[in-house]
Amino acid sequence: MDANSINKSSNKGVNLGISVLVIGVILLIAGATLKVQHWPGGSQTLLGGMFIEAVAIIILIINLIVKKK
């Protein structure tokens, strides 16, 4: 493996983490909007968005730890 392929493989994990984080933020904003409007499903959407953001942060932390080694 050359240095270029190692960089590309480590960037894939970061890109995945950021993509999952963006999806979580979108769900969180949608859930907050549903909750403010008192529409059904607001609590579940907020919870799902927060859970997805937590997973994304874990992915990013793991990538940081692996990248340091």
C-alpha positions as CSV (number, residue, x, y, z in Angstrom):
1,M,0.0,0.0,0.0
2,D,1.3,3.4,-0.9
3,A,0.7,6.6,1.1
4,N,-2.0,7.8,-1.3
5,S,-4.2,4.7,-0.8
6,I,-3.8,5.0,2.9
7,N,-5.0,8.6,2.8
8,K,-8.0,7.7,0.7
9,S,-9.0,4.9,3.0
10,S,-8.7,7.1,6.1
11,N,-10.7,9.8,4.4
12,K,-13.5,7.4,3.7
13,G,-14.1,6.9,7.4
14,V,-14.1,10.7,8.0
15,N,-16.5,11.2,5.1
16,L,-18.8,8.5,6.4
17,G,-18.8,10.1,9.9
18,I,-19.6,13.6,8.5
19,S,-22.3,12.2,6.3
20,V,-24.0,10.4,9.1
21,L,-23.7,13.5,11.3
22,V,-25.4,15.6,8.6
23,I,-28.2,13.1,8.4
24,G,-28.6,13.3,12.2
25,V,-28.7,17.1,12.1
26,I,-31.4,17.1,9.4
27,L,-33.5,14.6,11.5
28,L,-32.9,16.7,14.6
29,I,-34.1,19.9,12.9
30,A,-37.1,18.1,11.5
31,G,-37.9,16.6,14.9
32,A,-37.7,20.0,16.6
33,T,-40.0,21.5,14.0
34,L,-42.5,18.7,14.5
35,K,-42.2,19.1,18.2
36,V,-42.8,22.9,18.1
37,Q,-45.8,22.5,15.9
38,H,-47.2,19.8,18.2
39,W,-47.4,17.3,15.3
40,P,-47.1,13.6,15.9
41,G,-43.7,12.0,15.7
42,G,-41.7,14.9,17.0
43,S,-40.3,13.1,20.0
44,Q,-39.3,10.0,18.0
45,T,-37.7,12.1,15.3
46,L,-35.7,14.0,17.9
47,L,-34.6,10.8,19.5
48,G,-33.6,9.3,16.2
49,G,-31.6,12.3,15.2
50,M,-29.8,12.4,18.5
51,F,-29.0,8.7,18.3
52,I,-27.6,9.0,14.8
53,E,-25.5,12.0,15.8
54,A,-24.1,10.0,18.7
55,V,-23.2,7.2,16.3
56,A,-21.5,9.7,13.9
57,I,-19.5,11.1,16.8
58,I,-18.3,7.6,17.8
59,I,-17.3,6.9,14.2
60,L,-15.3,10.1,14.0
61,I,-13.6,9.5,17.3
62,I,-12.7,5.9,16.2
63,N,-11.2,7.4,13.0
64,L,-9.2,9.9,15.0
65,I,-7.8,7.1,17.2
66,V,-7.0,4.9,14.3
67,K,-5.4,7.7,12.3
68,K,-3.1,8.6,15.2
69,K,-1.5,5.1,15.2
